[in-house]
Amino acid sequence: MSLNTNTWNRLRYTLYLPVYDLIADRVFRKYRKRSIQLLSANPTEAILLLGAGTGLDLPYLKGYTNLTAIDITPGMITKLKQRAEELGIPVQATVMNGEALRFANASFDAVVLHLILAVIPDPVACIKEVERVLKPGGAVVVFDKFLPDGTKPSPIRHLLNQFASTLFSDINRSIGKIISYTALQPELNEPAAFGGTFRIVRLRKP
């Protein structure tokens, strides 16, 4: 029986769980910190961490009192809760699909999307849900790998993506194309890891 993509994501990240922090923290911690700084949120504002993984963003959110974290992988959420308790950070954490959020419209002042838009099966469905649950004037910060807007992947990159998208994440997604299905407005787009292959993007809901 074939697996749907969300089931495969849940399975593969359960398998990656023992080594996930070694890779996702050591390599990307300064970009996580930079992205959250660019969010410029107040400590009492309602913030959603979508695709929160094991909670590697939490050390940069000390003092924040209204955090919600979701991830599709139960093991990730279990580890996130443990990290939050160790850090003394209050977080409402639950298993949830980022393409179908169980939150009311305009529930959050800000949303953090770190290393999720290139992984989630339908990034357009995800960003539409982000727009829906975000309050007018709210901000979104994105940290992920993207093709430069307006470019197409080379034949080699297209071939590599057949393996990358199965094992890790899609390397051929465009942030401009993804957000074009929403009213979210880009305010900042700066290079991050690996020579700008990864970007930090800040969006605003009108």
PERACOR-V342228 format. One record per residue. RES is the residue in three letters. SS is DSSP state (A for helix, B for strand, O for the rest). PHI is phi in whole degrees, -180 to 180 (none if undefined). D_CENTER is the distance of its C-alpha to the mean C-alpha in Angstrom with 2 decimals. Layout:
RES,SS,PHI,D_CENTER / RES,SS,PHI,D_CENTER
//
This chain:
MET,O,none,29.28 / SER,O,-78,26.19 / LEU,O,-97,22.70 / ASN,O,-75,20.34 / THR,A,-65,16.96 / ASN,A,-65,15.12 / THR,A,-66,17.89 / TRP,A,-65,17.60 / ASN,A,-60,13.90 / ARG,A,-62,15.01 / LEU,A,-68,18.03 / ARG,A,-69,16.78 / TYR,A,-76,14.20 / THR,A,-68,17.11 / LEU,A,-68,19.23 / TYR,A,-78,16.97 / LEU,A,-52,16.71 / PRO,A,-62,19.84 / VAL,A,-115,18.69 / TYR,A,-58,14.90 / ASP,A,-65,15.23 / LEU,A,-60,17.87 / ILE,A,-89,15.75 / ALA,A,-74,12.24 / ASP,O,-95,13.96 / ARG,O,-59,17.09 / VAL,O,-78,15.87 / PHE,O,-115,12.85 / ARG,A,-59,13.88 / LYS,A,-69,15.50 / TYR,A,-80,12.64 / ARG,A,-60,10.42 / LYS,A,-61,13.62 / ARG,A,-61,14.30 / SER,A,-61,11.12 / ILE,A,-67,11.81 / GLN,A,-61,15.42 / LEU,A,-70,14.88 / LEU,A,-64,13.47 / SER,O,53,17.10 / ALA,O,-89,16.77 / ASN,O,-81,19.80 / PRO,O,-59,19.81 / THR,O,-95,20.93 / GLU,O,-71,18.47 / ALA,O,-79,16.36 / ILE,B,-121,12.70 / LEU,B,-105,10.01 / LEU,B,-101,7.18 / LEU,B,-100,5.41 / GLY,O,69,5.01 / ALA,O,-74,6.67 / GLY,O,59,8.83 / THR,O,-91,12.04 / GLY,O,88,11.30 / LEU,O,-67,11.42 / ASP,O,-82,10.33 / LEU,A,-60,13.31 / PRO,A,-58,16.06 / TYR,A,-96,15.06 / LEU,A,-123,15.23 / LYS,O,-63,18.79 / GLY,O,95,20.94 / TYR,O,-82,18.41 / THR,O,-118,19.96 / ASN,O,-137,17.96 / LEU,B,-103,14.58 / THR,B,-126,13.10 / ALA,B,-128,10.61 / ILE,B,-132,10.03 / ASP,B,-158,9.55 / ILE,O,-81,11.83 / THR,O,-102,13.60 / PRO,A,-57,16.34 / GLY,A,-63,16.96 / MET,A,-64,13.57 / ILE,A,-65,14.18 / THR,A,-60,17.72 / LYS,A,-70,16.88 / LEU,A,-61,14.48 / LYS,A,-62,17.49 / GLN,A,-64,19.79 / ARG,A,-65,17.95 / ALA,A,-61,17.85 / GLU,A,-66,21.55 / GLU,A,-63,22.44 / LEU,A,-86,20.94 / GLY,O,70,22.50 / ILE,O,-110,19.43 / PRO,O,-74,19.59 / VAL,B,-141,16.55 / GLN,B,-91,16.72 / ALA,B,-118,14.76 / THR,B,-153,15.11 / VAL,B,-77,14.45 / MET,O,-160,13.21 / ASN,O,-83,12.18 / GLY,O,-68,9.28 / GLU,O,-91,11.88 / ALA,O,-148,14.48 / LEU,O,-73,13.70 / ARG,O,-96,16.83 / PHE,O,-129,16.95 / ALA,O,-70,19.56 / ASN,O,-57,19.26 / ALA,O,54,18.59 / SER,O,-89,17.55 / PHE,B,-128,15.21 / ASP,B,-82,15.95 / ALA,B,-156,12.46 / VAL,B,-134,8.77 / VAL,B,-110,6.03 / LEU,B,-123,2.66 / HIS,B,-107,3.12 / LEU,O,56,4.56 / ILE,O,-126,3.65 / LEU,O,-67,5.95 / ALA,O,-89,8.51 / VAL,O,-108,8.67 / ILE,O,-63,8.91 / PRO,O,-57,12.62 / ASP,O,-123,12.79 / PRO,A,-66,10.21 / VAL,A,-69,12.98 / ALA,A,-60,13.40 / CYS,A,-64,9.80 / ILE,A,-69,10.17 / LYS,A,-66,13.66 / GLU,A,-67,12.77 / VAL,A,-60,10.65 / GLU,A,-60,13.83 / ARG,A,-65,16.04 / VAL,A,-86,14.94 / LEU,B,-87,14.72 / LYS,B,-72,18.14 / PRO,B,-54,20.09 / GLY,B,87,19.62 / GLY,B,-74,16.21 / ALA,B,-114,13.57 / VAL,B,-128,9.94 / VAL,B,-115,8.49 / VAL,B,-122,6.40 / PHE,B,-129,6.88 / ASP,B,-170,7.56 / LYS,B,-95,10.93 / PHE,O,-144,12.91 / LEU,O,-68,16.57 / PRO,O,-58,18.50 / ASP,O,-58,18.99 / GLY,O,87,22.33 / THR,O,-112,22.67 / LYS,O,-114,22.99 / PRO,O,-66,22.30 / SER,O,-68,25.46 / PRO,A,-56,27.24 / ILE,A,-68,26.33 / ARG,A,-65,22.60 / HIS,A,-61,22.89 / LEU,A,-67,24.70 / LEU,A,-60,22.32 / ASN,A,-68,19.45 / GLN,A,-61,21.50 / PHE,A,-88,21.00 / ALA,A,-62,17.54 / SER,A,-68,15.99 / THR,A,-81,17.94 / LEU,A,-91,17.36 / PHE,O,-132,13.92 / SER,O,-160,12.05 / ASP,O,-74,13.42 / ILE,O,-101,14.68 / ASN,O,-120,16.25 / ARG,O,-90,13.83 / SER,O,-115,14.58 / ILE,A,-64,12.44 / GLY,A,-62,15.81 / LYS,A,-67,16.61 / ILE,A,-62,13.46 / ILE,A,-78,13.95 / SER,O,-65,17.68 / TYR,O,-86,17.65 / THR,O,-128,16.93 / ALA,O,-97,18.75 / LEU,O,-62,15.88 / GLN,B,-109,17.45 / PRO,B,-72,16.17 / GLU,B,-109,17.58 / LEU,B,-157,16.52 / ASN,B,-149,15.45 / GLU,B,-123,16.32 / PRO,B,-68,16.53 / ALA,O,-130,14.90 / ALA,A,-72,15.38 / PHE,A,53,17.98 / GLY,A,65,19.94 / GLY,A,94,17.35 / THR,O,-60,15.92 / PHE,B,-96,12.59 / ARG,B,-128,12.14 / ILE,B,-111,11.08 / VAL,B,-127,11.34 / ARG,B,-114,12.32 / LEU,B,-120,13.19 / ARG,B,-135,15.76 / LYS,O,-88,17.06 / PRO,O,-59,20.83
//
